[in-house]
């Protein structure tokens, strides 16, 4: 996200920390599926993304 300020021509770019935090949480959940059967109709990554 970019914001233009009224102070001259400065441009500010804000980091998207929420997306970074969401990725870390999903990654940590995905690690708990290390021994999840690959024959399952639902993938481990789908479950981790859904919050399981």
SULQUIJO-V390872 format. One record per backbone hydrogen bond with DSSP energy under -0.5 kcal/mol. NH is the residue of the N-H (numbers start at 1). CO is the residue of the C=O. Records with the same first field share a line. If there is no record, write none. Layout:
NH->CO, CO
//
This chain:
3->12
5->10
8->6
10->7
12->3
14->1, 12
17->15
20->16
21->17
22->18
23->19
24->20
25->21
26->22
27->23
28->24
29->25
30->26
31->27
32->28, 29
33->30
34->31
36->33
40->37
47->43
48->44
49->45
50->46
51->48
52->47
//
